[in-house]
Amino acid sequence: MEREEDVKVGAQKFSERQALGTGAKSDKDYKEAPPAPLFEPGELKSWSFYRAGIAEFVATFLFLYITVLTVMGVNRAPNKCSSVGIQGIAWAFGGMIFALVYCTAGISGGHINPAVTFGLFLARKLSLTRAVFYIVMQCLGAICGAGVVKGFEGNARYELFKGGANFVSHGYTKGDGLGAEIVGTFILVYTVFSATDAKRNARDSHVPILAPLPIGFAVFLVHLATIPITGTGINPARSLGAAIIYNRDHAWDDHWIFWVGPFIGAALAAVYHQIVIRAIPFKTRG
């Protein structure tokens, strides 16, 4: 029969193994970050605030430049076999998000999308001042990016291929388009919350995660699914930039869908992650 002392020594040497993903950190090791203030006047005096806005402008500019130029290349190809096709367009969008989020995450958070900024604002991850500034810079960057593509393509080709603008495709209703944008943006913003969750990173610190990878992959998959429906917006800045430079009635007729849909999807993702998944209001109350 084992002696009690031997059992104690064995327990000290060979502790019970915990399930994968639960052993690195416990809830006691993690403290919830305080919510960002609604207004933070000190931000306006900080160079890091403006540097972050510039990073969002440049990133969104590059995003529109590569993605809309890819759309133009696919549309001008004589047949589908001689171009990258829908899969290539989806890879261009997802790949650019992966690269740009990786480059700018440490500076601005790598939003590159007003819907992402809106969702993070609702979760109190940034102030209203910063959120508005980001959205303005993202839209300006998108307009400039689409404008450069038009300069390369020329007016005739740009208008012939509809400037990469978003609109609801023939055979689908506006309700279909709105639903596709809501669900697509929900997937994206939910992935952003999950990939950047500080508590998850603390708990699963032994499982290295490159946050831009799942975010870019989510963008890729959503584009595969919804390009035939709306051309895939899920990013109001991307839709606005293309619409302003293309500037035709049928692009503006459906344009509201590409703001309302993404903002609803982002809000739903923020509520789902913060209340259902993280249960933050209940923890605060406790």
FIMARRO-572230 format. One record per residue (C-alpha): residue in three letters; x, y, z; residue number from 1. Coordinates in steps of 0.05 Angstrom, whole numbers, padded with zeros to 5 digits, m for minus. Layout:
REM FIMARRO-572230
<'ALA' <X Y Z> NUM>
...
REM end
This chain:
REM FIMARRO-572230
<'MET' <00000 00000 00000> 1>
<'GLU' <00025 00070 m00018> 2>
<'ARG' <00047 00115 00038> 3>
<'GLU' <00013 00183 00044> 4>
<'GLU' <00080 00218 00038> 5>
<'ASP' <00094 00183 m00029> 6>
<'VAL' <00028 00206 m00056> 7>
<'LYS' <00042 00278 m00037> 8>
<'VAL' <00111 00276 m00069> 9>
<'GLY' <00083 00246 m00132> 10>
<'ALA' <00029 00299 m00136> 11>
<'GLN' <00081 00353 m00132> 12>
<'LYS' <00125 00323 m00186> 13>
<'PHE' <00069 00303 m00234> 14>
<'SER' <00012 00352 m00231> 15>
<'GLU' <m00053 00335 m00265> 16>
<'ARG' <m00053 00355 m00339> 17>
<'GLN' <m00105 00405 m00360> 18>
<'ALA' <m00144 00404 m00424> 19>
<'LEU' <m00111 00438 m00484> 20>
<'GLY' <m00126 00512 m00485> 21>
<'THR' <m00141 00519 m00410> 22>
<'GLY' <m00074 00510 m00376> 23>
<'ALA' <m00035 00572 m00396> 24>
<'LYS' <m00075 00624 m00358> 25>
<'SER' <m00136 00625 m00313> 26>
<'ASP' <m00189 00678 m00306> 27>
<'LYS' <m00152 00703 m00245> 28>
<'ASP' <m00090 00717 m00287> 29>
<'TYR' <m00128 00763 m00333> 30>
<'LYS' <m00159 00830 m00318> 31>
<'GLU' <m00209 00860 m00366> 32>
<'ALA' <m00184 00924 m00398> 33>
<'PRO' <m00225 00985 m00377> 34>
<'PRO' <m00272 01012 m00431> 35>
<'ALA' <m00246 01069 m00473> 36>
<'PRO' <m00275 01137 m00456> 37>
<'LEU' <m00327 01165 m00503> 38>
<'PHE' <m00287 01228 m00512> 39>
<'GLU' <m00212 01234 m00499> 40>
<'PRO' <m00189 01305 m00512> 41>
<'GLY' <m00117 01287 m00499> 42>
<'GLU' <m00116 01245 m00562> 43>
<'LEU' <m00120 01306 m00605> 44>
<'LYS' <m00053 01330 m00578> 45>
<'SER' <m00017 01264 m00589> 46>
<'TRP' <00024 01249 m00652> 47>
<'SER' <00006 01175 m00645> 48>
<'PHE' <m00067 01193 m00657> 49>
<'TYR' <m00052 01226 m00724> 50>
<'ARG' <m00001 01173 m00742> 51>
<'ALA' <m00055 01120 m00733> 52>
<'GLY' <m00102 01159 m00777> 53>
<'ILE' <m00049 01165 m00831> 54>
<'ALA' <m00036 01090 m00826> 55>
<'GLU' <m00111 01077 m00838> 56>
<'PHE' <m00111 01124 m00898> 57>
<'VAL' <m00051 01091 m00930> 58>
<'ALA' <m00075 01021 m00916> 59>
<'THR' <m00144 01034 m00945> 60>
<'PHE' <m00113 01068 m01005> 61>
<'LEU' <m00069 01007 m01019> 62>
<'PHE' <m00128 00961 m01007> 63>
<'LEU' <m00172 00995 m01059> 64>
<'TYR' <m00114 01001 m01108> 65>
<'ILE' <m00098 00927 m01109> 66>
<'THR' <m00169 00900 m01103> 67>
<'VAL' <m00204 00945 m01153> 68>
<'LEU' <m00147 00937 m01202> 69>
<'THR' <m00156 00862 m01196> 70>
<'VAL' <m00230 00868 m01210> 71>
<'MET' <m00214 00910 m01272> 72>
<'GLY' <m00165 00857 m01296> 73>
<'VAL' <m00216 00802 m01289> 74>
<'ASN' <m00271 00842 m01325> 75>
<'ARG' <m00226 00860 m01384> 76>
<'ALA' <m00203 00788 m01396> 77>
<'PRO' <m00231 00757 m01460> 78>
<'ASN' <m00253 00695 m01421> 79>
<'LYS' <m00254 00668 m01351> 80>
<'CYS' <m00197 00619 m01364> 81>
<'SER' <m00149 00676 m01381> 82>
<'SER' <m00159 00712 m01314> 83>
<'VAL' <m00156 00697 m01241> 84>
<'GLY' <m00232 00696 m01238> 85>
<'ILE' <m00276 00703 m01176> 86>
<'GLN' <m00227 00662 m01135> 87>
<'GLY' <m00171 00709 m01153> 88>
<'ILE' <m00213 00770 m01134> 89>
<'ALA' <m00229 00738 m01067> 90>
<'TRP' <m00155 00722 m01056> 91>
<'ALA' <m00137 00794 m01072> 92>
<'PHE' <m00185 00821 m01020> 93>
<'GLY' <m00167 00770 m00967> 94>
<'GLY' <m00093 00772 m00981> 95>
<'MET' <m00090 00848 m00977> 96>
<'ILE' <m00127 00849 m00912> 97>
<'PHE' <m00079 00797 m00884> 98>
<'ALA' <m00018 00838 m00906> 99>
<'LEU' <m00045 00906 m00886> 100>
<'VAL' <m00071 00885 m00818> 101>
<'TYR' <m00004 00853 m00804> 102>
<'CYS' <00031 00919 m00824> 103>
<'THR' <m00014 00968 m00787> 104>
<'ALA' <m00041 00929 m00727> 105>
<'GLY' <00014 00957 m00681> 106>
<'ILE' <00001 01029 m00703> 107>
<'SER' <m00075 01037 m00711> 108>
<'GLY' <m00103 00969 m00697> 109>
<'GLY' <m00107 00954 m00772> 110>
<'HIS' <m00182 00967 m00781> 111>
<'ILE' <m00182 00988 m00855> 112>
<'ASN' <m00258 00984 m00852> 113>
<'PRO' <m00310 01031 m00821> 114>
<'ALA' <m00352 00971 m00801> 115>
<'VAL' <m00295 00942 m00761> 116>
<'THR' <m00282 01010 m00728> 117>
<'PHE' <m00357 01016 m00712> 118>
<'GLY' <m00360 00947 m00681> 119>
<'LEU' <m00298 00960 m00638> 120>
<'PHE' <m00326 01027 m00617> 121>
<'LEU' <m00391 00994 m00594> 122>
<'ALA' <m00349 00947 m00553> 123>
<'ARG' <m00314 01008 m00523> 124>
<'LYS' <m00246 00989 m00551> 125>
<'LEU' <m00234 01059 m00576> 126>
<'SER' <m00262 01129 m00565> 127>
<'LEU' <m00314 01163 m00608> 128>
<'THR' <m00262 01215 m00628> 129>
<'ARG' <m00215 01162 m00655> 130>
<'ALA' <m00271 01122 m00688> 131>
<'VAL' <m00296 01182 m00727> 132>
<'PHE' <m00225 01201 m00747> 133>
<'TYR' <m00210 01130 m00771> 134>
<'ILE' <m00273 01126 m00812> 135>
<'VAL' <m00259 01193 m00846> 136>
<'MET' <m00187 01173 m00863> 137>
<'GLN' <m00210 01105 m00888> 138>
<'CYS' <m00260 01136 m00935> 139>
<'LEU' <m00210 01187 m00961> 140>
<'GLY' <m00159 01132 m00973> 141>
<'ALA' <m00211 01090 m01010> 142>
<'ILE' <m00230 01148 m01055> 143>
<'CYS' <m00157 01161 m01072> 144>
<'GLY' <m00143 01087 m01085> 145>
<'ALA' <m00202 01080 m01133> 146>
<'GLY' <m00181 01146 m01166> 147>
<'VAL' <m00111 01120 m01181> 148>
<'VAL' <m00141 01057 m01212> 149>
<'LYS' <m00185 01100 m01257> 150>
<'GLY' <m00123 01139 m01278> 151>
<'PHE' <m00089 01074 m01298> 152>
<'GLU' <m00149 01045 m01335> 153>
<'GLY' <m00174 01108 m01369> 154>
<'ASN' <m00245 01134 m01368> 155>
<'ALA' <m00272 01089 m01423> 156>
<'ARG' <m00248 01023 m01394> 157>
<'TYR' <m00263 01044 m01323> 158>
<'GLU' <m00335 01059 m01339> 159>
<'LEU' <m00343 00998 m01383> 160>
<'PHE' <m00322 00953 m01326> 161>
<'LYS' <m00365 00993 m01276> 162>
<'GLY' <m00306 01016 m01234> 163>
<'GLY' <m00309 00957 m01187> 164>
<'ALA' <m00370 00989 m01154> 165>
<'ASN' <m00417 00949 m01111> 166>
<'PHE' <m00490 00939 m01130> 167>
<'VAL' <m00541 00884 m01124> 168>
<'SER' <m00534 00836 m01182> 169>
<'HIS' <m00591 00821 m01230> 170>
<'GLY' <m00636 00766 m01203> 171>
<'TYR' <m00628 00787 m01130> 172>
<'THR' <m00671 00835 m01090> 173>
<'LYS' <m00646 00892 m01047> 174>
<'GLY' <m00666 00850 m00987> 175>
<'ASP' <m00621 00794 m01012> 176>
<'GLY' <m00564 00843 m01018> 177>
<'LEU' <m00576 00873 m00949> 178>
<'GLY' <m00578 00804 m00918> 179>
<'ALA' <m00514 00783 m00952> 180>
<'GLU' <m00478 00845 m00927> 181>
<'ILE' <m00504 00836 m00856> 182>
<'VAL' <m00482 00763 m00851> 183>
<'GLY' <m00416 00775 m00887> 184>
<'THR' <m00397 00833 m00842> 185>
<'PHE' <m00419 00794 m00780> 186>
<'ILE' <m00370 00738 m00800> 187>
<'LEU' <m00314 00788 m00810> 188>
<'VAL' <m00323 00829 m00747> 189>
<'TYR' <m00336 00767 m00704> 190>
<'THR' <m00270 00740 m00730> 191>
<'VAL' <m00235 00806 m00713> 192>
<'PHE' <m00261 00803 m00641> 193>
<'SER' <m00241 00730 m00633> 194>
<'ALA' <m00172 00738 m00664> 195>
<'THR' <m00154 00799 m00623> 196>
<'ASP' <m00187 00777 m00557> 197>
<'ALA' <m00135 00793 m00503> 198>
<'LYS' <m00164 00742 m00455> 199>
<'ARG' <m00161 00687 m00507> 200>
<'ASN' <m00089 00705 m00523> 201>
<'ALA' <m00072 00701 m00449> 202>
<'ARG' <m00107 00635 m00439> 203>
<'ASP' <m00080 00602 m00502> 204>
<'SER' <m00011 00634 m00500> 205>
<'HIS' <00020 00566 m00516> 206>
<'VAL' <m00018 00565 m00582> 207>
<'PRO' <00013 00619 m00627> 208>
<'ILE' <m00039 00656 m00668> 209>
<'LEU' <m00024 00706 m00722> 210>
<'ALA' <m00086 00749 m00717> 211>
<'PRO' <m00085 00777 m00788> 212>
<'LEU' <m00089 00707 m00817> 213>
<'PRO' <m00159 00688 m00794> 214>
<'ILE' <m00183 00758 m00810> 215>
<'GLY' <m00157 00756 m00881> 216>
<'PHE' <m00184 00686 m00890> 217>
<'ALA' <m00253 00708 m00867> 218>
<'VAL' <m00252 00763 m00919> 219>
<'PHE' <m00232 00713 m00972> 220>
<'LEU' <m00288 00664 m00955> 221>
<'VAL' <m00342 00718 m00951> 222>
<'HIS' <m00321 00744 m01020> 223>
<'LEU' <m00326 00674 m01049> 224>
<'ALA' <m00397 00669 m01024> 225>
<'THR' <m00424 00739 m01038> 226>
<'ILE' <m00388 00766 m01100> 227>
<'PRO' <m00445 00738 m01144> 228>
<'ILE' <m00497 00775 m01101> 229>
<'THR' <m00468 00844 m01087> 230>
<'GLY' <m00396 00842 m01110> 231>
<'THR' <m00383 00838 m01035> 232>
<'GLY' <m00380 00903 m00997> 233>
<'ILE' <m00373 00888 m00922> 234>
<'ASN' <m00331 00951 m00921> 235>
<'PRO' <m00367 01018 m00930> 236>
<'ALA' <m00303 01055 m00947> 237>
<'ARG' <m00288 01006 m01004> 238>
<'SER' <m00360 01015 m01031> 239>
<'LEU' <m00358 01091 m01023> 240>
<'GLY' <m00291 01100 m01057> 241>
<'ALA' <m00311 01059 m01118> 242>
<'ALA' <m00380 01092 m01122> 243>
<'ILE' <m00353 01163 m01119> 244>
<'ILE' <m00301 01151 m01174> 245>
<'TYR' <m00349 01111 m01218> 246>
<'ASN' <m00407 01159 m01202> 247>
<'ARG' <m00465 01126 m01240> 248>
<'ASP' <m00537 01122 m01218> 249>
<'HIS' <m00542 01046 m01211> 250>
<'ALA' <m00483 01047 m01163> 251>
<'TRP' <m00516 01100 m01119> 252>
<'ASP' <m00584 01067 m01122> 253>
<'ASP' <m00560 01009 m01079> 254>
<'HIS' <m00506 01046 m01042> 255>
<'TRP' <m00544 01051 m00976> 256>
<'ILE' <m00542 00975 m00971> 257>
<'PHE' <m00466 00977 m00965> 258>
<'TRP' <m00470 01023 m00904> 259>
<'VAL' <m00532 00997 m00869> 260>
<'GLY' <m00515 00923 m00879> 261>
<'PRO' <m00443 00926 m00853> 262>
<'PHE' <m00461 00970 m00794> 263>
<'ILE' <m00517 00923 m00773> 264>
<'GLY' <m00472 00863 m00781> 265>
<'ALA' <m00416 00896 m00741> 266>
<'ALA' <m00464 00915 m00685> 267>
<'LEU' <m00491 00844 m00681> 268>
<'ALA' <m00421 00816 m00679> 269>
<'ALA' <m00401 00864 m00623> 270>
<'VAL' <m00463 00846 m00582> 271>
<'TYR' <m00454 00772 m00593> 272>
<'HIS' <m00381 00771 m00574> 273>
<'GLN' <m00384 00819 m00515> 274>
<'ILE' <m00449 00794 m00484> 275>
<'VAL' <m00457 00721 m00505> 276>
<'ILE' <m00386 00697 m00514> 277>
<'ARG' <m00349 00740 m00463> 278>
<'ALA' <m00409 00757 m00417> 279>
<'ILE' <m00375 00822 m00399> 280>
<'PRO' <m00437 00859 m00372> 281>
<'PHE' <m00452 00801 m00324> 282>
<'LYS' <m00380 00800 m00299> 283>
<'THR' <m00382 00875 m00287> 284>
<'ARG' <m00447 00868 m00250> 285>
<'GLY' <m00418 00812 m00207> 286>
REM end
